[in-house]
């Protein structure tokens, strides 16, 4: 789905750093998570917020504030409830694809047109675009998420039931201008990961949801995580509800955000515990060999979208998140994988430009408390 950044939703990842090293006293110190969530919930446009901190895989604090439904209704969101993790899903999907590369079932240099002949003619220069370019957002393929030249979604946010096949979504980009030559520059595009979804299913003969479950969720013990693909499947169990204004400005519940738009771009539903478990495993290199992990961690980085921080231990912190109408999800984690702080915010505003940096500042204050 749309990836979060401070200036605009244009980045695949936000890797945040400062020049201030962490001290030994900060290695495992954790701030007040409940107070942090209460502070977030006071922000205009925030309906509810939950957060969970994990140190060496063990719970170290959690909190919930605001409400499950709009206008203070529905009680608080259960702190262990599921939520959409947005574009954090892309790292999981890319990990599955890179595991297939490790197994020799395809290569980083394979061409899109060879892997998916059905998109040749739908995607310009498909015979030049490589698997690595799709992963790293350097393919130049336009994004299906926005109407051309606007920041408005190109799809009906309130259509919760129509199923769109991945290829139907790829077709939406026909006629849109390319964003660059293949391999030329980083330009974030959800279409890259819709295509990766199709490649995984073509190579394995199985669904993306099944491959994620078999390769990541079950082995890592992410028992409450799943990938949704067909509407009207929603989030299982009590959870926070997000809202988005319709054409009249009326706020409408979008917690059932159409699953088929997610596909490989943002279809995973998880919990603070489970998404932290993934980032711990990923950070500690247990999912991919170093040479393949570097395709994700050392590839072209987005320019001009990273919120610079001046916190005492920010040098050790990385952030990956995502958002779409009604919600923002963020995980901030230490480079060594020892500490993770996962946050989910449901919102009632189309503008998240203030919420996103506040979420990172909140996470930094909790993970890097003054001692």
N, C-alpha and C positions, 0 to 999 in steps of 0.2 A: 504494500500500500504506500501511501505518501510517506516519505521519510521526513523526520523532524530535523529542522535546523533553526537557528535563531533568526536568520534573515529570511529564509524561504525554505520550502520543502524540496531541496535539490541535492541532498547529500546521501550517500549510501551508508556512511558511518561518520561519527564525530569522534575523533581521537583528540582528547584534550590534554594539554600539558603546560606546565610552568617551569620556571627555573628553580623553584624552591623544593629541596629534597625533603623526604619524609624523615622524621626522627624515630628512634627506636620506641619512644613512648607512644607514638601514634600507630605502631604496627598493628595492634589489636584493639585500640581504644575505640569505643562506639558511643555516639551521642544519643539523645532521647528521640527515638523514632516516633513515638506517639505525638510528642510536641511538634515534631517536624511535619507530620501529616495534618495536625490542627492548623498550623501556619499556612500550609498549602490550601487547605479547604476554605480559608478566609479570602482567598483571591477572587476577584470578580470573574465570573464565568466558570468557576470550578463547582461541580455538583458534589463529588466525593473523591476521596483519595485513600489508597492503601499502600503500605510499604513494608518490606521485610528485609532485614539484614542477616547475612550468613557469613560466618568466619570459619574457615577450614571445613566448610560443608555443614556446620551446625548453626541452628538458629541463635541469633545474638540480639534480636529486638524486632518488634513489629508494631504497626499502628494502623488505625483507621479513623477517618474523620469525615465530616460532611454527611451526606445521606445517599442512600441507594437510589432514590428517585428524586425528581425535581422538587424544589420548594420544600426541602426538609422532610419529605415523605419517605416511607418505607424502611425507616430505621437506618443504622449504619451499614456499610458494606462489610460482610465478613472478611476479616483480614487474610484468610486463607482461600478466598474465592478465586474463581478463574476470571481471566480477562484476556482481551486480544493483545498480543504483543507486537502487532504491526510489522514493520520492516525488520525487526529482529529475526523474523521468520526467514529472511533472505540468507542469513548466515547459516542457518540450519539446512536450508535447501542447497546452498552452495557446498556445504560440507558433504551432503549425500552425493552430489555430482562429482566432487573431488575424490570421494571414496571409490566411485566407479572408475575414475581415471587411474587411481592406484591399482585397481584390479585389472587394468588393461582393457577395459570394455569400451573405452574411447580415449581420445587424447585432447590435450589443451589446444592443439593446433587443428583439430578437426573443424571442417567448415559447416556452417549452419545448413546450407543447401544440401549437403551430403547426408547430414543427420536427419533433417526434416524436409524432404523434397516437397511436401505439401505447402510449405511457406514460400518456396521459390516463386516469385511473382507477387507475393503479398508483402515481402520484406525486401526493400531495395538492397542490392549488393549482397544478397544472402550467400553467394558463392565466394565472398571474400571474408565474411565475418567469422571469427573463430570462437570456440568455446571460452577461451580465456577472456576475450573481449566482452562476451556476454556477462561473465562473472564480475568483471571489473568495471562495467558500465563505460566501456570505450568503443562500443559497437557503432555509435551514431544513430541507433534506431530511436525514433521519437517515442515519447511516453504516451500511453493511453489514458493516463489519469486525468489530465486537464483538457478543457476546451482550448483550442489553439489560440495562443496569445492572451490567455486569461489565467486566473488562479481559481477558477470555478471547476468543480468536477465535471468530466465529460459524460458521466453516466447519471442515471436517475438515483439519487441517494435514497429515495423512499420506495424504490422497487425492491421488496424483500423476497420475492418469490420466483422471478424469471431466472432460469438457468442459462448461463452463457458458457459455451465451451471455450477453452483457451484459444482455439483458432478463431472463434468469433471475435474475441477481444483483440487479437493481433490484427484482424481485418479493420478494426476501428482506426488504425494508424495509417492506413493507405491514404496517400495524398498529403499527409503532414510532412513538413520539411525535415530532412535529416539534420542532425545536430553536429555532424562532423564526419571526417573520413574514418573508415574502420581503423581502430587503434590509435587515432590521432589525439584524443583528449577525453578526460572524464566528463560525462554528462549523465546524470542520474535518470534512469528510465525503468519504470515498472515492467515495461514490455520485455526487457532482457530476461526477467525472471519468470514471466509467463512462458517464454520460449524454453527456459531451462526446465520448467515443469514438464513441458511436452517432450523434451529430450530424455529426461529421467524415465518417463513412462514408456517411451519408445524403446529405450535400451533395456529396461528391466522387464517390460511386459506386465508391470504392476502399477498401481496408482501411487501418486506421490505420497498420499496419506499413509499407505501401507509401508512404503520405503522409509519414511520418517520414523514410523513406529518401530519397524524392525531394526533399523540401523542406529537410531538415537534414543528414542523415548524409552523403549523397554530396557536396552542395555544400561542406560544411565539411571534407571529407576524413576523416570519422570512419569509416574503413574496417573497423574491428573492432567496430562497434556495430550492434545490431539489436534489434528489438522482438519478443518472443515472445508468442504468443497462444493456442496450442493445446498441451495436454499430449500426449505426455510430453516435448516438446522441452525441453532443459535448456541449461546453459551450455556452449558449445563450447570444447574444449581443456582442458588441466589447469587446475584452479582450486581455490579454497578451499571446503571443505565446512562447512556450519553444522549445528548440532544443536539439537533441541528435545525436552523431556521429554514422554513420553506419559502416559497416565492412571496408570501404575504408577511413574512417576518415571524410567523408563529413557530414556536419551538416544538419539534416533533421527536419522539423517541426513536433512536436509531441503534438500539442495542442489538437488533437483528440484522445489522449491516450485511448486505447480500454476499453470501459466502463465495459465490462463483467468481466475484471480482478478485478475491484474494489469490486463488490458485498458488503459484509459486512465489507471488509477490508479498503476501502478508496474511496467510490463512491460518496461522497457528494460534491456538488458545492455550494458555498456560496459567501458572500460579507464580507467586514470588519465589517459592521454594524451587519449583521445577526449572524456571528460566535461569535462576541463579546456578542451579546444578549444571545446566548446559554451559554457561559462561565459564564456570570453574574448570570443567573438562576441556573446553576449547582453549582457554588461556594457558592451561598446563600441558597442552600439546598431546593429549591422549586420544584425539579423534582423527588426526591426520599426521603424516610425516611432515617434518619441517619444510621441505621444498614445496609441498602443496599448500600447507597452511599459509606460507608467505604469499601465495597468490591472492589471499584475502587481506592479510595484515600489512603487506608491503607493496601493494599495488598502487596505482594512481590514486591520490587522495583528493577529495573535494577542496576547492579553493574558495576562501572568503566566507565559509559558513561555520567554522568552528568558533564557539564562544570561548575566548581566552579567560582563564581564571587565575586568581592570585591566592588561592588557598594554600595552606602550609604543606599539604601532602599531594597536591594535584598532579605533581610530576608522575606519580605512581598510578594515576587513575585514567581509565578509558571509559567511554560512554557509547552505547549503541541504543537506538530507540526508533520509534515510529509512531505515526499518528494517522488518523483518518477521521471523517466526521464523527464527533461525539466522544473521542477518547484520545489520550496520549499515553504511551507506555515507554518506560526508560529503565535501563539497567546500567548502573555505574559500577565498575569493578576494578580491582587492583591488577596491575600487569602480571603479577605472579599468581593470580587466581585465588589468593587466600581470602579476599573479602569481596562480597557482592552486595549491592543494595538495589533491589527491584522495586519500582514504583509504577502504579497505574492510577491515572487521573481520568475521571469522566467529566465532561464539560458541556456547557450549554451555549457556547459561542463558536462562531466560525473562525475566529482569530485566536490562534494559540501563541502569538509572538511573545507575549509576556509570560505565559505559563511554562513554556519550555525552558528558558534560562532559569526560572525560579525553581524548577524541578532539579536541575543540575546543582544549583547553589544549595538546595535543601540536602541533596545527597552528599555533597562535599562537606557540609557542616556536620552531618552525622558520621561520615567515615573519617573525617579529619577534625575531631573536636579539639578545642583549645585545652591544653593541659598545663 
